[in-house]
Amino acid sequence: MLKLIYLITICTFSLSCLSAKEDTLAILTNVTSNGVQKFNIGNSTFLCDAYGVLTLEKLYENSNIDSKCQDTIKNFYKKYPPLKYYTESVLSVQQMYHIEFKNQECVVYAKGQKILSEILLEEGLAVKNPLFKDQEFGYAFDKAQLNARFHKRGLWQEEILGACVDSLYKE
C-alpha cells in the first residue's frame, strides 16, 4: 500500500507513470474482452492488453472481413458462449490486482504468480505471439500453450489457428 501511495505522490497519475517498470496495484473496473481490461489507479483509467499473446478477439480483429478466420471464431463462440467472457470468471471487477507494464501491454497477476496471459493460453483462448521474446514468461507460456494443444482446448479443438495463421503476422 505504501508503494501505491508513493507512486501516486510521485507520478500524479500521468501516462509516464503508468508506463514505468514499477509493479503497480490497480483496481479492475471493467472486462472489455478476454484480452483487454480497464483498470483505475486513483483518477486515472487505462486499458490493459494481455501481455505476449494474441487472443481470439485479436486474431478476429487482425483478419480480413468475412474471412475463414472470422467465421471460425464466430462459430467457436456460438458453440461455447461462456468462453467469450472467460476472463470475467477469472478476474473480479472492483478487485485490486498486481500489474506490470511491458511493451505497452499489461502483465496482470490473476492467480498468485500465474498471469492472465498464461491462463488464456491454458484455455486455448489465446496463442503466444510469434514475436514474443520474454525469457521471464517464455517457458510458462510455452508450457501452457502445449498443454492446451495436447488437451485440445479452445482454438486447438476447432482448427482456428490454421484458419487464422496469416493474421498472426499482421501485428
N, C-alpha and C positions, 0 to 999 in steps of 0.2 A: 504494500500500500504506500509506503514511503517513496518507493521508486516511481510510482504513478504520480504522486503529488509533486515530486521533484521534476518529472517530465513536464507536467502541466505548468509549473512555475517557469522553467527554462524556455519551453517552446511556445507557450501561449497559443497552442493549437494551430500552428502553421503547417502547411504541407511539408515543409522541410523537416519538421519534427516527425511527421508520420512516415517519412522515408528513411529515418535514422536506423542504424543497425541494432539499436537497443531492443530488448524484449519489452513488450508492452502488454498491459491488460486493457481490454476493450469490452464494451457491452454489445452483444448481438441485438440488433433492433429488427432485422428482417432477413429472411432467407429468400433471395430472389430466384435462385435455381440451385441445383446440386453443386455447381462450381462457383457461384457468386453469392456473397452475403454482404449485408450492410451492418456496419459497426459504428458505435459512438465512443468518443473519448471526450468527456465534458460536452462542450458545444459543437464539437467537430464531428461530422458524419462523413464516412467514406465507404467505398465498396472494396471488397477483397475478392480477387480471383484466386482460385485454388492453385497452389504452387506446383509447378513442374508437370502438370497433367493437362490433357485435353479431354474435357468431359464430353458426354454425348451431345449436350447442348452446344458446345463449342464446335464439335465436328459438324453438327447440323448447320450452324451459322456459316462455317467456312466452306461448305459445299455449294454447288450450283443449285439454283431454284428448281424444284421438281426433279432432282437427281435421284438415282437409285439409293444414294446415301440418305437423303432426307426421307424418302419413302420407307426405308428400312427402319430408321429411328422412330418415325411416326408409328409404324406398325408395332414396334417393340413396346412403346409406351401405351398403346391401346391394349396390348396383350398383358402388360404388367403395370397398371396405373400407379400403384404405390411407389414404384421405383422412380417415377418422375419427381417425386417430392421426398426422396430418401433422406436428404440432408436434414430435413425438418424432424426426422425421427432420431437423428444423432445429436443435433445441437438444439438448445432451448433458447427461445427468444427471451430477452431481458437477463440472460445469464452472462457472467463475465468470463472471458476466455483469454488465455495467454496467446499472443500472436507475435510473429516476427515478420518483417518486411524484407523480401528478397526479390530482386529483379522486377519490381513493380507488381509483384504478386504477394499473397499472404500465406504464411505458414500458420495454420490455425491448429492449436493443440486441442483435440476434441476429446480424447480419452487418455488421460495421463500423458505418456510420452508419444502416443500414437497421434499422428496428424490427420486432418480431414482428407488430404490428398491420398494418403495411404489407404484409408478406409474406402474411398471411392474406387481405388484400384482393386481392392479385395472384392468388392461387389460387382466389378465389371462395368461400372458406370463411368469409367474414365480409362484412358490409356496414357502411359508415360509419354511425355512429349519427346519426339525423336531427337530434339536438340538439347535435352536435359543433361547437364554435366556436373551435378552437385554430388560430391563424394559423401557428404553427411547423410543424405537421404537415398542415394542411389541404390544401395543394397536392399533397403526396406521396400523401395518402390518395385524393384525387380522381383523380389520375393512375393509381394502382394499381387503383382500382375500375373506371375506364373501360377500362383495359387488359384486365381480367378479363371485363368485359362484351363488349368487342369480340371477344375470342378465345373467348367462350362457355365460360369455366372455372367449375367448381363450381356454385354456386347459379344462375348465369346460363344454364347449359346445360339445367337441369331445371325452369325456371319456379318455383323455390322462392320467390323474392321475391314473386311475385304471390299465392301461396298463404299467405304469412306477413305480408302488408303490414299487417294490423291489429295484429299482435304487435309491430311496430316502435315503436308509440306507447304501449305499456304500461309502459315503463320508469319 
